[in-house]
Amino acid sequence: MDRNFSRRRYIVDWKLQGSLIAHGLLYGGLVLVAIIGGIFLPLVWNLGDAGRPAQFEEQSIVMLWMHERVWYVLAICAVIVVTSAIKFSHRIAGPLVRYKRNLRLLAAGKMPPPLRTRPGDYLQEEVACLNAAVAGVAVRVDAIRKAQAGIQGEILAVLARLPADSGAGEGLVEAARELDRCMREFVHHDPGDARQVEPAPSSLSLCAATE
């Protein structure tokens, strides 16, 4: 968690945040419908049972007064729901977008830098697990790279003791080159590289390509 880290946009994933905002409006609207129905239905019911003109007039005035102001209440509630949903979803979508990006980088053989989160962000534990996983993979790749360099040195030492025209050890040389090629695919990602990483054609392809 980085207290100096801040995001410049509140909408970072339209699909996720739009869905959360729509659900917030839906459930908030249902609650308001229940509240308004509980207030207006008794008044409408009493209007039909009002026996005295004075009582009928009084209840009608109350109902008209409430009807004139209920739309302002609905608008204020909608603003509160949308604002709260954007703020709430931002704390989920912000870490999640970078989480998916780092997974795509890792699938491409690039070791991304540690993810940073803001105070109050959700998915703190998941981000910490991803950072630990990337760090663990990077340590093991470095260890394999050192072992590969040692193997290459031993192969060269063995070939130096063989006759130059014997042709022996060509398979070892080719295998060492292939291993070196595979190891070069693992690199540390440059944060300044703005090129988008495409999802790998595996289970990671389910990750939406959102930045």
Short mmCIF file of the C-alpha atoms (twelve columns), coordinates in Angstrom:
data_MODEL
# 
_entry.id   MODEL 
# 
loop_
_atom_site.group_PDB 
_atom_site.id 
_atom_site.type_symbol 
_atom_site.label_atom_id 
_atom_site.label_alt_id 
_atom_site.label_comp_id 
_atom_site.label_asym_id 
_atom_site.label_seq_id 
_atom_site.Cartn_x 
_atom_site.Cartn_y 
_atom_site.Cartn_z 
_atom_site.pdbx_PDB_model_num 
ATOM 1   C CA . MET A 1   0.000   0.000   0.000   1 
ATOM 2   C CA . ASP A 2   1.434   3.343   -1.081  1 
ATOM 3   C CA . ARG A 3   0.071   6.447   0.613   1 
ATOM 4   C CA . ASN A 4   1.613   8.683   -2.088  1 
ATOM 5   C CA . PHE A 5   -0.012  6.764   -4.946  1 
ATOM 6   C CA . SER A 6   -3.151  8.229   -6.510  1 
ATOM 7   C CA . ARG A 7   -5.145  7.543   -9.658  1 
ATOM 8   C CA . ARG A 8   -6.059  10.277  -12.091 1 
ATOM 9   C CA . ARG A 9   -9.358  8.737   -13.221 1 
ATOM 10  C CA . TYR A 10  -12.346 7.502   -11.258 1 
ATOM 11  C CA . ILE A 11  -13.699 5.447   -14.164 1 
ATOM 12  C CA . VAL A 12  -10.978 2.945   -15.062 1 
ATOM 13  C CA . ASP A 13  -13.142 -0.016  -16.124 1 
ATOM 14  C CA . TRP A 14  -16.446 0.993   -17.724 1 
ATOM 15  C CA . LYS A 15  -17.784 -2.552  -17.869 1 
ATOM 16  C CA . LEU A 16  -17.233 -3.385  -14.199 1 
ATOM 17  C CA . GLN A 17  -17.993 0.027   -12.745 1 
ATOM 18  C CA . GLY A 18  -20.994 0.563   -15.023 1 
ATOM 19  C CA . SER A 19  -22.434 -2.757  -13.866 1 
ATOM 20  C CA . LEU A 20  -21.940 -1.829  -10.206 1 
ATOM 21  C CA . ILE A 21  -23.541 1.595   -10.741 1 
ATOM 22  C CA . ALA A 22  -26.514 0.052   -12.582 1 
ATOM 23  C CA . HIS A 23  -27.040 -2.494  -9.809  1 
ATOM 24  C CA . GLY A 24  -26.793 0.247   -7.197  1 
ATOM 25  C CA . LEU A 25  -29.441 2.293   -8.987  1 
ATOM 26  C CA . LEU A 26  -31.668 -0.760  -9.391  1 
ATOM 27  C CA . TYR A 27  -31.559 -1.795  -5.741  1 
ATOM 28  C CA . GLY A 28  -31.770 1.801   -4.521  1 
ATOM 29  C CA . GLY A 29  -34.788 2.349   -6.781  1 
ATOM 30  C CA . LEU A 30  -36.513 -0.742  -5.419  1 
ATOM 31  C CA . VAL A 31  -35.970 0.494   -1.874  1 
ATOM 32  C CA . LEU A 32  -37.395 3.908   -2.765  1 
ATOM 33  C CA . VAL A 33  -40.389 2.323   -4.492  1 
ATOM 34  C CA . ALA A 34  -41.064 0.315   -1.339  1 
ATOM 35  C CA . ILE A 35  -40.768 3.421   0.853   1 
ATOM 36  C CA . ILE A 36  -42.903 5.617   -1.411  1 
ATOM 37  C CA . GLY A 37  -45.503 2.862   -1.758  1 
ATOM 38  C CA . GLY A 38  -45.649 2.498   1.997   1 
ATOM 39  C CA . ILE A 39  -46.280 6.231   2.328   1 
ATOM 40  C CA . PHE A 40  -48.641 6.920   -0.582  1 
ATOM 41  C CA . LEU A 41  -50.782 3.790   -0.560  1 
ATOM 42  C CA . PRO A 42  -52.208 4.416   2.930   1 
ATOM 43  C CA . LEU A 43  -53.066 7.994   1.894   1 
ATOM 44  C CA . VAL A 44  -54.801 6.815   -1.282  1 
ATOM 45  C CA . TRP A 45  -56.639 4.184   0.707   1 
ATOM 46  C CA . ASN A 46  -57.767 6.734   3.283   1 
ATOM 47  C CA . LEU A 47  -58.958 9.109   0.559   1 
ATOM 48  C CA . GLY A 48  -61.501 6.543   -0.509  1 
ATOM 49  C CA . ASP A 49  -62.662 6.067   3.057   1 
ATOM 50  C CA . ALA A 50  -62.743 9.746   3.983   1 
ATOM 51  C CA . GLY A 51  -66.287 10.516  5.028   1 
ATOM 52  C CA . ARG A 52  -65.977 14.216  5.809   1 
ATOM 53  C CA . PRO A 53  -65.054 16.805  3.163   1 
ATOM 54  C CA . ALA A 54  -62.609 18.463  5.566   1 
ATOM 55  C CA . GLN A 55  -60.771 15.182  6.126   1 
ATOM 56  C CA . PHE A 56  -60.723 14.481  2.378   1 
ATOM 57  C CA . GLU A 57  -59.331 17.940  1.656   1 
ATOM 58  C CA . GLU A 58  -56.674 17.630  4.330   1 
ATOM 59  C CA . GLN A 59  -55.422 14.275  3.049   1 
ATOM 60  C CA . SER A 60  -55.473 15.528  -0.552  1 
ATOM 61  C CA . ILE A 61  -53.305 18.517  0.399   1 
ATOM 62  C CA . VAL A 62  -50.830 16.220  2.144   1 
ATOM 63  C CA . MET A 63  -50.670 13.917  -0.873  1 
ATOM 64  C CA . LEU A 64  -50.179 16.782  -3.338  1 
ATOM 65  C CA . TRP A 65  -47.484 18.293  -1.125  1 
ATOM 66  C CA . MET A 66  -45.619 14.982  -1.011  1 
ATOM 67  C CA . HIS A 67  -46.075 14.406  -4.764  1 
ATOM 68  C CA . GLU A 68  -44.492 17.763  -5.565  1 
ATOM 69  C CA . ARG A 69  -41.399 16.990  -3.501  1 
ATOM 70  C CA . VAL A 70  -40.890 13.267  -4.025  1 
ATOM 71  C CA . TRP A 71  -39.135 13.876  -7.374  1 
ATOM 72  C CA . TYR A 72  -36.502 16.026  -5.680  1 
ATOM 73  C CA . VAL A 73  -35.961 13.249  -3.169  1 
ATOM 74  C CA . LEU A 74  -35.596 10.710  -5.986  1 
ATOM 75  C CA . ALA A 75  -33.053 12.907  -7.804  1 
ATOM 76  C CA . ILE A 76  -31.005 13.431  -4.646  1 
ATOM 77  C CA . CYS A 77  -31.064 9.698   -3.892  1 
ATOM 78  C CA . ALA A 78  -29.948 8.898   -7.452  1 
ATOM 79  C CA . VAL A 79  -27.020 11.310  -7.150  1 
ATOM 80  C CA . ILE A 80  -26.022 9.772   -3.822  1 
ATOM 81  C CA . VAL A 81  -26.234 6.226   -5.218  1 
ATOM 82  C CA . VAL A 82  -24.224 7.032   -8.375  1 
ATOM 83  C CA . THR A 83  -21.552 8.967   -6.475  1 
ATOM 84  C CA . SER A 84  -21.199 6.245   -3.853  1 
ATOM 85  C CA . ALA A 85  -21.130 3.506   -6.504  1 
ATOM 86  C CA . ILE A 86  -18.377 5.280   -8.465  1 
ATOM 87  C CA . LYS A 87  -16.293 5.761   -5.328  1 
ATOM 88  C CA . PHE A 88  -16.879 2.188   -4.152  1 
ATOM 89  C CA . SER A 89  -16.260 0.609   -7.566  1 
ATOM 90  C CA . HIS A 90  -13.090 2.676   -8.046  1 
ATOM 91  C CA . ARG A 91  -11.556 0.968   -5.037  1 
ATOM 92  C CA . ILE A 92  -12.233 -2.397  -6.678  1 
ATOM 93  C CA . ALA A 93  -11.668 -1.653  -10.361 1 
ATOM 94  C CA . GLY A 94  -8.426  0.292   -9.823  1 
ATOM 95  C CA . PRO A 95  -6.439  -2.609  -8.319  1 
ATOM 96  C CA . LEU A 96  -8.235  -5.175  -10.514 1 
ATOM 97  C CA . VAL A 97  -7.281  -3.496  -13.811 1 
ATOM 98  C CA . ARG A 98  -3.595  -3.454  -12.840 1 
ATOM 99  C CA . TYR A 99  -3.902  -6.961  -11.411 1 
ATOM 100 C CA . LYS A 100 -5.076  -8.308  -14.793 1 
ATOM 101 C CA . ARG A 101 -2.401  -6.304  -16.630 1 
ATOM 102 C CA . ASN A 102 0.358   -7.823  -14.490 1 
ATOM 103 C CA . LEU A 103 -1.046  -11.319 -15.049 1 
ATOM 104 C CA . ARG A 104 -0.908  -10.741 -18.810 1 
ATOM 105 C CA . LEU A 105 2.677   -9.490  -18.508 1 
ATOM 106 C CA . LEU A 106 3.618   -12.566 -16.503 1 
ATOM 107 C CA . ALA A 107 2.001   -14.814 -19.118 1 
ATOM 108 C CA . ALA A 108 4.123   -13.053 -21.754 1 
ATOM 109 C CA . GLY A 109 7.325   -13.820 -19.816 1 
ATOM 110 C CA . LYS A 110 7.756   -10.298 -18.417 1 
ATOM 111 C CA . MET A 111 8.338   -9.727  -14.724 1 
ATOM 112 C CA . PRO A 112 6.181   -6.708  -13.831 1 
ATOM 113 C CA . PRO A 113 7.098   -4.326  -11.026 1 
ATOM 114 C CA . PRO A 114 5.179   -4.688  -7.754  1 
ATOM 115 C CA . LEU A 115 1.640   -3.403  -7.778  1 
ATOM 116 C CA . ARG A 116 0.879   -0.365  -5.673  1 
ATOM 117 C CA . THR A 117 -2.458  0.287   -4.017  1 
ATOM 118 C CA . ARG A 118 -4.009  3.243   -2.254  1 
ATOM 119 C CA . PRO A 119 -5.217  3.368   1.334   1 
ATOM 120 C CA . GLY A 120 -8.793  2.123   1.307   1 
ATOM 121 C CA . ASP A 121 -8.431  0.033   -1.863  1 
ATOM 122 C CA . TYR A 122 -9.952  -3.422  -1.871  1 
ATOM 123 C CA . LEU A 123 -8.108  -6.580  -3.012  1 
ATOM 124 C CA . GLN A 124 -5.132  -5.677  -0.822  1 
ATOM 125 C CA . GLU A 125 -4.464  -9.325  0.064   1 
ATOM 126 C CA . GLU A 126 -4.826  -10.469 -3.550  1 
ATOM 127 C CA . VAL A 127 -2.394  -7.784  -4.738  1 
ATOM 128 C CA . ALA A 128 0.110   -8.803  -2.069  1 
ATOM 129 C CA . CYS A 129 -0.183  -12.456 -3.176  1 
ATOM 130 C CA . LEU A 130 0.410   -11.489 -6.815  1 
ATOM 131 C CA . ASN A 131 3.454   -9.399  -5.892  1 
ATOM 132 C CA . ALA A 132 4.852   -12.312 -3.881  1 
ATOM 133 C CA . ALA A 133 4.194   -14.725 -6.768  1 
ATOM 134 C CA . VAL A 134 5.959   -12.477 -9.295  1 
ATOM 135 C CA . ALA A 135 8.897   -11.988 -6.935  1 
ATOM 136 C CA . GLY A 136 9.136   -15.754 -6.366  1 
ATOM 137 C CA . VAL A 137 9.088   -16.482 -10.114 1 
ATOM 138 C CA . ALA A 138 11.747  -13.801 -10.713 1 
ATOM 139 C CA . VAL A 139 14.046  -15.330 -8.069  1 
ATOM 140 C CA . ARG A 140 13.678  -18.799 -9.569  1 
ATOM 141 C CA . VAL A 141 14.240  -17.528 -13.114 1 
ATOM 142 C CA . ASP A 142 17.435  -15.828 -11.971 1 
ATOM 143 C CA . ALA A 143 18.555  -19.071 -10.306 1 
ATOM 144 C CA . ILE A 144 17.835  -21.050 -13.493 1 
ATOM 145 C CA . ARG A 145 19.679  -18.440 -15.552 1 
ATOM 146 C CA . LYS A 146 22.766  -18.806 -13.339 1 
ATOM 147 C CA . ALA A 147 22.574  -22.590 -13.591 1 
ATOM 148 C CA . GLN A 148 22.208  -22.309 -17.359 1 
ATOM 149 C CA . ALA A 149 25.317  -20.123 -17.551 1 
ATOM 150 C CA . GLY A 150 27.210  -22.758 -15.546 1 
ATOM 151 C CA . ILE A 151 26.058  -25.529 -17.893 1 
ATOM 152 C CA . GLN A 152 27.186  -23.530 -20.917 1 
ATOM 153 C CA . GLY A 153 30.597  -23.067 -19.327 1 
ATOM 154 C CA . GLU A 154 30.912  -26.812 -18.694 1 
ATOM 155 C CA . ILE A 155 29.849  -27.616 -22.262 1 
ATOM 156 C CA . LEU A 156 32.488  -25.256 -23.665 1 
ATOM 157 C CA . ALA A 157 35.132  -26.819 -21.414 1 
ATOM 158 C CA . VAL A 158 34.220  -30.313 -22.624 1 
ATOM 159 C CA . LEU A 159 34.205  -29.268 -26.279 1 
ATOM 160 C CA . ALA A 160 37.616  -27.639 -25.872 1 
ATOM 161 C CA . ARG A 161 39.104  -31.051 -24.993 1 
ATOM 162 C CA . LEU A 162 37.570  -32.747 -28.055 1 
ATOM 163 C CA . PRO A 163 39.079  -32.755 -31.539 1 
ATOM 164 C CA . ALA A 164 37.779  -29.829 -33.604 1 
ATOM 165 C CA . ASP A 165 36.671  -32.057 -36.500 1 
ATOM 166 C CA . SER A 166 35.093  -34.808 -34.446 1 
ATOM 167 C CA . GLY A 167 31.565  -33.382 -34.668 1 
ATOM 168 C CA . ALA A 168 30.877  -34.562 -31.164 1 
ATOM 169 C CA . GLY A 169 28.892  -32.347 -28.850 1 
ATOM 170 C CA . GLU A 170 26.855  -30.633 -31.583 1 
ATOM 171 C CA . GLY A 171 23.653  -31.803 -29.925 1 
ATOM 172 C CA . LEU A 172 24.781  -30.323 -26.615 1 
ATOM 173 C CA . VAL A 173 25.603  -27.012 -28.269 1 
ATOM 174 C CA . GLU A 174 22.202  -26.870 -29.958 1 
ATOM 175 C CA . ALA A 175 20.421  -27.758 -26.714 1 
ATOM 176 C CA . ALA A 176 22.379  -25.047 -24.884 1 
ATOM 177 C CA . ARG A 177 21.400  -22.490 -27.524 1 
ATOM 178 C CA . GLU A 178 17.753  -23.481 -27.245 1 
ATOM 179 C CA . LEU A 179 17.900  -23.180 -23.465 1 
ATOM 180 C CA . ASP A 180 19.518  -19.762 -23.802 1 
ATOM 181 C CA . ARG A 181 16.788  -18.674 -26.228 1 
ATOM 182 C CA . CYS A 182 14.072  -19.787 -23.818 1 
ATOM 183 C CA . MET A 183 15.717  -18.010 -20.903 1 
ATOM 184 C CA . ARG A 184 15.930  -14.761 -22.864 1 
ATOM 185 C CA . GLU A 185 12.128  -14.735 -23.095 1 
ATOM 186 C CA . PHE A 186 11.985  -13.934 -19.390 1 
ATOM 187 C CA . VAL A 187 12.682  -10.231 -18.946 1 
ATOM 188 C CA . HIS A 188 11.848  -7.539  -16.430 1 
ATOM 189 C CA . HIS A 189 9.057   -5.312  -17.707 1 
ATOM 190 C CA . ASP A 190 9.861   -1.652  -18.216 1 
ATOM 191 C CA . PRO A 191 7.019   0.445   -16.680 1 
ATOM 192 C CA . GLY A 192 7.701   3.050   -19.360 1 
ATOM 193 C CA . ASP A 193 6.770   0.587   -22.084 1 
ATOM 194 C CA . ALA A 194 3.255   1.658   -23.082 1 
ATOM 195 C CA . ARG A 195 2.692   -1.211  -25.519 1 
ATOM 196 C CA . GLN A 196 -0.354  -3.279  -24.665 1 
ATOM 197 C CA . VAL A 197 0.184   -6.926  -23.820 1 
ATOM 198 C CA . GLU A 198 -2.305  -9.262  -25.450 1 
ATOM 199 C CA . PRO A 199 -3.888  -11.989 -23.298 1 
ATOM 200 C CA . ALA A 200 -2.315  -15.402 -23.703 1 
ATOM 201 C CA . PRO A 201 -4.428  -18.066 -25.511 1 
ATOM 202 C CA . SER A 202 -5.147  -19.952 -22.311 1 
ATOM 203 C CA . SER A 203 -7.228  -19.427 -19.203 1 
ATOM 204 C CA . LEU A 204 -5.796  -15.926 -19.046 1 
ATOM 205 C CA . SER A 205 -7.682  -15.115 -22.244 1 
ATOM 206 C CA . LEU A 206 -10.710 -14.617 -20.002 1 
ATOM 207 C CA . CYS A 207 -9.050  -11.482 -18.665 1 
ATOM 208 C CA . ALA A 208 -10.552 -8.425  -20.326 1 
ATOM 209 C CA . ALA A 209 -7.979  -6.270  -22.074 1 
ATOM 210 C CA . THR A 210 -8.782  -3.130  -20.063 1 
ATOM 211 C CA . GLU A 211 -6.196  -0.649  -18.949 1 
# 
